[in-house]
């Protein structure tokens, strides 16, 4: 049986409210030994932590997504500083820049991104970064901080991946890599497995052959299978490398 990590899964989403335990058990049966639940605002960060208190092998990151950057204030920052003291909080995220939907003004997104990077730097925590139509600028900002982390939901060209990897970061690869005619399946040929984390971003972006359904961590196996095929590597090897990548980045032990 493979040991797999789903490094980005929103189990606190209401789409899992009726069958969360079944979803987690199905993931374990599929070889998913570790799940990381990122928050996107204060409420979802609290909810992520609550889930980690019930289930083994499940961890949380806390932070404010660029969509919600306009809500960020000193009180929320204070709450984040308290939440990172929780035993199973392993990082700051998801944070970043989203210049596609622009749900918060761009200058505020930049400011809030920098503030949360500073928390990660001060507390020696990894970061989970969301970018959309903003990869190069996000990289330029991150370079000014002494942090490590992952650019999640990576779908860009290998040129962007190289910039990310050169900083000592990882790229999170999800269901898009399995899509027919996906450009990512070609670009991933040039991305070392040693710099990849597997992720579902569940309940979103379900991979083939379950595309269109609610995504869940058990489907990480389809992402693993596709990467192994593109890389001409055994699935066991890709699973082991990406599993250890996740453990190393987030400082996970004992699962």
C-alpha positions as CSV (number, residue, x, y, z in Angstrom):
1,X,0.0,0.0,0.0
2,X,1.3,3.5,-0.9
3,X,1.8,6.1,1.7
4,X,0.3,9.3,0.3
5,X,-0.2,12.9,1.6
6,X,-2.9,15.2,0.5
7,X,-1.2,18.4,1.3
8,X,-4.2,20.7,0.6
9,X,-7.8,19.6,1.3
10,X,-10.6,21.8,2.6
11,X,-12.4,19.2,4.8
12,X,-14.1,22.1,6.7
13,X,-16.1,22.9,3.6
14,X,-19.8,22.4,4.1
15,X,-19.8,19.9,1.2
16,X,-18.2,17.4,3.7
17,X,-20.6,18.2,6.6
18,X,-22.7,15.1,6.2
19,X,-20.0,12.4,5.7
20,X,-16.7,13.7,6.9
21,X,-15.8,10.5,8.8
22,X,-16.5,8.4,5.8
23,X,-14.4,10.7,3.6
24,X,-11.5,10.4,6.0
25,X,-11.8,6.7,6.4
26,X,-12.0,6.2,2.6
27,X,-8.8,8.3,2.3
28,X,-7.0,6.1,4.8
29,X,-8.1,3.0,2.9
30,X,-6.7,4.5,-0.3
31,X,-3.3,5.0,1.4
32,X,-3.7,8.7,2.4
33,X,-1.9,8.8,5.7
34,X,-1.7,12.6,6.0
35,X,-4.1,15.4,5.2
36,X,-3.5,19.1,5.6
37,X,-6.5,21.4,5.9
38,X,-5.7,25.1,5.1
39,X,-7.9,27.9,6.4
40,X,-8.9,30.7,4.1
41,X,-10.2,33.1,6.9
42,X,-10.5,33.0,10.7
43,X,-13.6,30.9,10.8
44,X,-12.4,28.3,8.4
45,X,-9.0,28.2,10.3
46,X,-10.9,27.5,13.6
47,X,-12.9,24.8,11.8
48,X,-9.8,23.2,10.4
49,X,-8.2,22.9,13.8
50,X,-11.4,21.4,15.3
51,X,-11.2,18.6,12.7
52,X,-7.6,17.9,13.6
53,X,-8.6,17.4,17.2
54,X,-10.8,14.5,16.2
55,X,-8.7,12.6,13.6
56,X,-5.2,11.3,13.5
57,X,-3.0,12.2,10.6
58,X,-4.9,15.4,9.9
59,X,-3.2,18.8,10.4
60,X,-4.2,22.5,9.8
61,X,-2.7,25.7,8.5
62,X,-4.2,29.0,9.4
63,X,-4.4,32.3,7.5
64,X,-6.4,34.8,5.4
65,X,-6.8,34.1,1.7
66,X,-6.4,37.1,-0.7
67,X,-10.1,37.1,-1.4
68,X,-10.6,38.0,2.2
69,X,-7.6,40.3,2.6
70,X,-10.0,43.3,2.9
71,X,-11.2,41.9,6.2
72,X,-7.8,41.6,7.7
73,X,-7.1,43.8,10.8
74,X,-5.1,43.7,14.0
75,X,-7.7,41.6,15.8
76,X,-7.6,38.9,13.2
77,X,-3.8,39.0,13.2
78,X,-3.9,38.5,17.0
79,X,-6.2,35.5,16.6
80,X,-3.8,34.0,14.0
81,X,-0.9,34.4,16.4
82,X,-3.0,32.5,19.0
83,X,-4.0,29.8,16.7
84,X,-0.5,28.9,15.6
85,X,0.1,27.8,19.2
86,X,-2.2,24.9,18.7
87,X,-0.4,21.5,18.5
88,X,-1.6,20.4,15.1
89,X,-1.2,23.8,13.3
90,X,1.7,23.3,11.0
91,X,1.8,26.5,8.8
92,X,0.4,29.8,7.6
93,X,-2.1,29.6,4.7
94,X,-3.6,29.8,2.5
95,X,-2.3,33.3,1.7
96,X,-1.2,35.0,-1.4
97,X,-2.4,37.1,-4.4
98,X,-5.4,36.6,-6.6
99,X,-5.5,39.1,-9.5
100,X,-8.1,37.0,-11.4
101,X,-11.2,37.6,-9.3
102,X,-9.8,40.7,-7.5
103,X,-12.2,40.2,-4.5
104,X,-9.9,42.4,-2.5
105,X,-8.1,45.5,-3.8
106,X,-4.6,44.6,-5.0
107,X,-2.8,46.9,-2.7
108,X,-4.5,45.4,0.3
109,X,-3.8,41.9,-1.0
110,X,-0.1,42.7,-1.2
111,X,-0.1,44.3,2.3
112,X,-1.9,41.4,3.9
113,X,0.3,38.8,2.1
114,X,3.4,40.5,3.5
115,X,2.0,40.7,7.0
116,X,1.3,37.0,7.1
117,X,4.7,36.2,5.5
118,X,6.3,38.1,8.3
119,X,4.4,36.0,10.9
120,X,5.6,32.9,9.2
121,X,9.2,34.2,9.2
122,X,9.1,35.2,12.8
123,X,7.5,31.9,13.9
124,X,9.6,29.7,11.6
125,X,6.5,28.3,9.9
126,X,6.0,27.2,6.3
127,X,3.5,29.0,4.1
128,X,0.8,27.7,1.7
129,X,0.6,30.2,-1.1
130,X,-2.4,30.8,-3.5
131,X,-1.7,32.7,-6.7
132,X,-3.8,33.4,-9.7
133,X,-2.7,35.7,-12.5
134,X,0.0,36.8,-10.0
135,X,2.7,34.2,-9.8
136,X,5.7,36.3,-10.7
137,X,4.7,39.2,-8.4
138,X,4.0,36.7,-5.6
139,X,7.5,35.2,-6.0
140,X,9.1,38.6,-6.0
141,X,7.4,39.4,-2.7
142,X,8.3,36.0,-1.1
143,X,11.9,36.5,-2.0
144,X,12.1,39.3,0.6
145,X,11.3,36.9,3.5
146,X,13.1,34.0,5.0
147,X,10.4,31.4,4.6
148,X,9.8,28.1,3.0
149,X,6.5,26.6,1.7
150,X,4.5,25.5,-1.3
151,X,2.8,27.3,-4.1
152,X,-0.4,25.3,-4.2
153,X,-2.6,24.4,-7.2
154,X,0.3,24.9,-9.6
155,X,-0.8,25.1,-13.2
156,X,1.9,27.3,-14.8
157,X,4.8,26.7,-17.1
158,X,8.1,25.1,-16.0
159,X,9.7,28.6,-16.0
160,X,7.5,29.7,-13.1
161,X,8.2,26.3,-11.3
162,X,11.9,26.9,-11.6
163,X,11.6,30.3,-10.0
164,X,9.7,28.7,-7.1
165,X,12.1,25.8,-6.7
166,X,15.1,28.1,-6.8
167,X,13.7,29.7,-3.6
168,X,13.6,26.3,-1.9
169,X,9.8,26.0,-2.3
170,X,7.6,23.2,-3.5
171,X,4.8,23.2,-6.0
172,X,1.5,21.6,-5.2
173,X,0.1,19.4,-8.1
174,X,-3.6,18.6,-8.1
175,X,-6.3,17.3,-10.4
176,X,-5.5,19.6,-13.3
177,X,-2.6,17.4,-14.3
178,X,-4.9,14.6,-15.1
179,X,-7.2,16.6,-17.4
180,X,-7.2,15.7,-21.1
181,X,-5.0,18.1,-23.1
182,X,-3.7,19.7,-19.9
183,X,-0.6,21.8,-20.5
184,X,0.5,20.9,-17.0
185,X,1.0,17.2,-17.9
186,X,3.7,18.4,-20.3
187,X,5.3,21.0,-18.0
188,X,5.6,18.6,-15.2
189,X,8.2,16.6,-17.1
190,X,10.6,19.4,-16.2
191,X,9.6,19.7,-12.5
192,X,11.6,17.3,-10.2
193,X,9.5,15.0,-8.1
194,X,11.7,16.1,-5.1
195,X,9.9,19.5,-5.4
196,X,6.3,18.3,-5.7
197,X,3.6,17.9,-3.2
198,X,0.4,16.0,-4.0
199,X,-2.9,17.8,-3.3
200,X,-6.5,17.5,-4.1
201,X,-7.8,21.0,-3.2
202,X,-11.0,19.1,-2.3
203,X,-13.9,19.5,-2.6
204,X,-12.8,21.3,-5.8
205,X,-11.0,20.2,-9.0
206,X,-11.7,16.5,-9.0
207,X,-9.2,14.6,-11.2
208,X,-10.0,12.2,-14.0
209,X,-11.7,9.8,-13.9
210,X,-14.0,11.4,-11.3
211,X,-14.0,14.9,-12.8
212,X,-17.2,16.7,-12.2
213,X,-17.8,15.0,-8.9
214,X,-17.1,16.3,-5.4
215,X,-13.4,15.9,-4.9
216,X,-12.0,14.1,-1.8
217,X,-8.6,13.1,-0.5
218,X,-8.9,9.4,-1.6
219,X,-8.7,10.7,-5.2
220,X,-5.1,11.7,-4.6
221,X,-4.2,8.3,-6.0
222,X,-5.3,9.5,-9.5
223,X,-2.9,12.5,-9.3
224,X,-0.1,10.2,-8.1
225,X,-0.8,7.8,-11.0
226,X,-0.7,10.5,-13.6
227,X,2.6,12.0,-12.3
228,X,4.2,8.6,-12.2
229,X,3.1,8.0,-15.8
230,X,4.4,11.3,-17.1
231,X,7.7,10.8,-15.2
232,X,8.0,7.1,-16.2
233,X,8.5,6.3,-12.6
234,X,7.0,3.6,-10.4
235,X,4.0,4.9,-8.4
236,X,5.6,3.6,-5.2
237,X,8.6,5.8,-5.8
238,X,6.6,9.0,-6.5
239,X,4.4,8.3,-3.5
240,X,7.4,7.9,-1.2
241,X,9.2,11.0,-2.4
242,X,6.1,13.3,-2.3
243,X,5.1,11.9,1.1
244,X,8.6,12.7,2.5
245,X,8.5,16.1,0.9
246,X,5.3,16.9,2.8
247,X,6.7,15.6,6.1
248,X,9.9,17.6,5.7
249,X,8.2,20.9,4.8
250,X,5.6,20.8,7.5
251,X,7.7,19.1,10.2
252,X,5.3,16.2,10.6
253,X,6.3,13.2,12.7
254,X,4.8,10.0,14.0
255,X,2.1,9.0,11.5
